[in-house]
Amino acid sequence: MPETSPAGPSVLFVCVHNAGRSQMAAAFLTHLAGAQVEVRSAGSDPAGSVNPTVVAAMAEAGIDISAEAPKMLTADAVRSSDLVITMGCGDACPVFPGKRYLDWALPDPAGRGLDAVRPIRDRIEQRVRALLVELGIQR
């Protein structure tokens, strides 16, 4: 018997290293939507760990992502998602017919200090909140 899935959509956030932008987006969506949305994140070339500056920026926003780990992007993850949101993964992201894709052009937080990561975090939060409205998800 298949696992129970939420009544709402499944969203996959993808970036190259799955260590910054996609982790923040997934954390915000999970935090704001709870079980109303199935949330995944992955990278086309995952890093060894989540960017510690990103972890610190999210902690400031009251969200702990210190236990998260970058995950490899798979065709199955894309296939099982209703919406795929890319953030600079370029041609490495598989494209399947019938899937909805959005591309969020956001700066990469890699190698940046906390003062530079905060505005990226805040833009991601704004986009996630707008996505919730678009999806009709009540908070």
Contacts in CASP RR format, 6 or more apart in sequence:
PFRMAT RR
TARGET T0000
AUTHOR 0000-0000-0000
METHOD contacts of the structure
MODEL  1
MPETSPAGPSVLFVCVHNAGRSQMAAAFLTHLAGAQVEVRSAGSDPAGSV
NPTVVAAMAEAGIDISAEAPKMLTADAVRSSDLVITMGCGDACPVFPGKR
YLDWALPDPAGRGLDAVRPIRDRIEQRVRALLVELGIQR
5 38 0 8 1.000
6 35 0 8 1.000
6 36 0 8 1.000
6 37 0 8 1.000
6 38 0 8 1.000
7 36 0 8 1.000
8 36 0 8 1.000
8 37 0 8 1.000
8 38 0 8 1.000
8 135 0 8 1.000
8 137 0 8 1.000
9 37 0 8 1.000
9 38 0 8 1.000
9 82 0 8 1.000
9 83 0 8 1.000
9 135 0 8 1.000
10 37 0 8 1.000
10 38 0 8 1.000
10 39 0 8 1.000
10 40 0 8 1.000
10 80 0 8 1.000
10 81 0 8 1.000
10 82 0 8 1.000
10 83 0 8 1.000
11 29 0 8 1.000
11 37 0 8 1.000
11 38 0 8 1.000
11 39 0 8 1.000
11 40 0 8 1.000
11 81 0 8 1.000
11 82 0 8 1.000
11 83 0 8 1.000
11 84 0 8 1.000
11 85 0 8 1.000
11 131 0 8 1.000
12 40 0 8 1.000
12 41 0 8 1.000
12 42 0 8 1.000
12 77 0 8 1.000
12 78 0 8 1.000
12 81 0 8 1.000
12 83 0 8 1.000
12 84 0 8 1.000
12 85 0 8 1.000
13 21 0 8 1.000
13 22 0 8 1.000
13 23 0 8 1.000
13 25 0 8 1.000
13 26 0 8 1.000
13 29 0 8 1.000
13 39 0 8 1.000
13 40 0 8 1.000
13 41 0 8 1.000
13 42 0 8 1.000
13 85 0 8 1.000
13 87 0 8 1.000
14 22 0 8 1.000
14 41 0 8 1.000
14 42 0 8 1.000
14 43 0 8 1.000
14 44 0 8 1.000
14 73 0 8 1.000
14 84 0 8 1.000
14 85 0 8 1.000
14 86 0 8 1.000
14 87 0 8 1.000
14 89 0 8 1.000
14 93 0 8 1.000
15 21 0 8 1.000
15 22 0 8 1.000
15 43 0 8 1.000
15 44 0 8 1.000
15 86 0 8 1.000
15 87 0 8 1.000
15 88 0 8 1.000
15 89 0 8 1.000
15 108 0 8 1.000
16 43 0 8 1.000
16 44 0 8 1.000
16 45 0 8 1.000
16 88 0 8 1.000
16 89 0 8 1.000
16 92 0 8 1.000
16 108 0 8 1.000
17 43 0 8 1.000
17 45 0 8 1.000
17 46 0 8 1.000
17 47 0 8 1.000
17 70 0 8 1.000
17 110 0 8 1.000
18 41 0 8 1.000
18 42 0 8 1.000
18 43 0 8 1.000
18 46 0 8 1.000
18 47 0 8 1.000
18 70 0 8 1.000
18 71 0 8 1.000
18 73 0 8 1.000
19 46 0 8 1.000
19 47 0 8 1.000
19 48 0 8 1.000
19 49 0 8 1.000
19 50 0 8 1.000
19 51 0 8 1.000
19 54 0 8 1.000
19 70 0 8 1.000
19 110 0 8 1.000
20 50 0 8 1.000
20 51 0 8 1.000
20 54 0 8 1.000
20 108 0 8 1.000
20 109 0 8 1.000
20 110 0 8 1.000
21 87 0 8 1.000
21 88 0 8 1.000
21 104 0 8 1.000
21 106 0 8 1.000
21 108 0 8 1.000
21 109 0 8 1.000
21 120 0 8 1.000
21 124 0 8 1.000
22 41 0 8 1.000
22 42 0 8 1.000
22 43 0 8 1.000
22 87 0 8 1.000
23 41 0 8 1.000
23 50 0 8 1.000
23 51 0 8 1.000
23 54 0 8 1.000
23 58 0 8 1.000
23 65 0 8 1.000
23 68 0 8 1.000
23 70 0 8 1.000
24 54 0 8 1.000
24 57 0 8 1.000
24 58 0 8 1.000
24 65 0 8 1.000
24 120 0 8 1.000
24 121 0 8 1.000
24 124 0 8 1.000
24 125 0 8 1.000
25 41 0 8 1.000
25 85 0 8 1.000
25 87 0 8 1.000
25 104 0 8 1.000
25 124 0 8 1.000
25 127 0 8 1.000
25 128 0 8 1.000
26 39 0 8 1.000
26 40 0 8 1.000
26 41 0 8 1.000
27 58 0 8 1.000
27 63 0 8 1.000
27 65 0 8 1.000
27 68 0 8 1.000
28 61 0 8 1.000
28 63 0 8 1.000
28 124 0 8 1.000
28 125 0 8 1.000
28 128 0 8 1.000
28 129 0 8 1.000
29 37 0 8 1.000
29 39 0 8 1.000
29 128 0 8 1.000
29 131 0 8 1.000
29 132 0 8 1.000
30 37 0 8 1.000
30 39 0 8 1.000
31 63 0 8 1.000
32 128 0 8 1.000
32 129 0 8 1.000
32 132 0 8 1.000
32 139 0 8 1.000
33 39 0 8 1.000
33 132 0 8 1.000
33 137 0 8 1.000
33 139 0 8 1.000
36 137 0 8 1.000
36 138 0 8 1.000
37 135 0 8 1.000
37 137 0 8 1.000
40 71 0 8 1.000
40 77 0 8 1.000
40 81 0 8 1.000
41 71 0 8 1.000
42 71 0 8 1.000
42 72 0 8 1.000
42 73 0 8 1.000
42 74 0 8 1.000
42 77 0 8 1.000
43 70 0 8 1.000
43 71 0 8 1.000
43 72 0 8 1.000
43 73 0 8 1.000
43 89 0 8 1.000
44 73 0 8 1.000
44 89 0 8 1.000
44 90 0 8 1.000
44 92 0 8 1.000
44 93 0 8 1.000
45 92 0 8 1.000
46 70 0 8 1.000
46 71 0 8 1.000
46 72 0 8 1.000
46 73 0 8 1.000
47 70 0 8 1.000
48 69 0 8 1.000
48 70 0 8 1.000
49 69 0 8 1.000
49 70 0 8 1.000
50 65 0 8 1.000
50 66 0 8 1.000
50 68 0 8 1.000
50 69 0 8 1.000
50 70 0 8 1.000
51 109 0 8 1.000
51 110 0 8 1.000
51 111 0 8 1.000
53 109 0 8 1.000
53 111 0 8 1.000
53 112 0 8 1.000
53 113 0 8 1.000
53 114 0 8 1.000
53 117 0 8 1.000
54 65 0 8 1.000
54 109 0 8 1.000
54 117 0 8 1.000
54 121 0 8 1.000
55 65 0 8 1.000
55 66 0 8 1.000
56 114 0 8 1.000
56 117 0 8 1.000
57 109 0 8 1.000
57 114 0 8 1.000
57 117 0 8 1.000
57 118 0 8 1.000
57 120 0 8 1.000
57 121 0 8 1.000
58 64 0 8 1.000
58 65 0 8 1.000
58 121 0 8 1.000
59 66 0 8 1.000
60 118 0 8 1.000
61 121 0 8 1.000
61 125 0 8 1.000
73 89 0 8 1.000
73 92 0 8 1.000
73 93 0 8 1.000
73 94 0 8 1.000
75 94 0 8 1.000
75 96 0 8 1.000
78 84 0 8 1.000
78 93 0 8 1.000
78 94 0 8 1.000
78 96 0 8 1.000
78 99 0 8 1.000
79 96 0 8 1.000
79 99 0 8 1.000
81 99 0 8 1.000
82 99 0 8 1.000
82 100 0 8 1.000
83 99 0 8 1.000
83 100 0 8 1.000
83 101 0 8 1.000
83 102 0 8 1.000
84 93 0 8 1.000
84 99 0 8 1.000
84 100 0 8 1.000
84 101 0 8 1.000
84 102 0 8 1.000
85 101 0 8 1.000
85 102 0 8 1.000
85 103 0 8 1.000
85 104 0 8 1.000
85 131 0 8 1.000
86 93 0 8 1.000
86 101 0 8 1.000
86 102 0 8 1.000
86 103 0 8 1.000
86 104 0 8 1.000
87 103 0 8 1.000
87 104 0 8 1.000
87 105 0 8 1.000
87 106 0 8 1.000
88 103 0 8 1.000
88 105 0 8 1.000
88 108 0 8 1.000
95 101 0 8 1.000
104 124 0 8 1.000
104 127 0 8 1.000
106 120 0 8 1.000
106 123 0 8 1.000
106 124 0 8 1.000
107 116 0 8 1.000
107 120 0 8 1.000
109 116 0 8 1.000
109 117 0 8 1.000
109 120 0 8 1.000
112 120 0 8 1.000
132 139 0 8 1.000
END
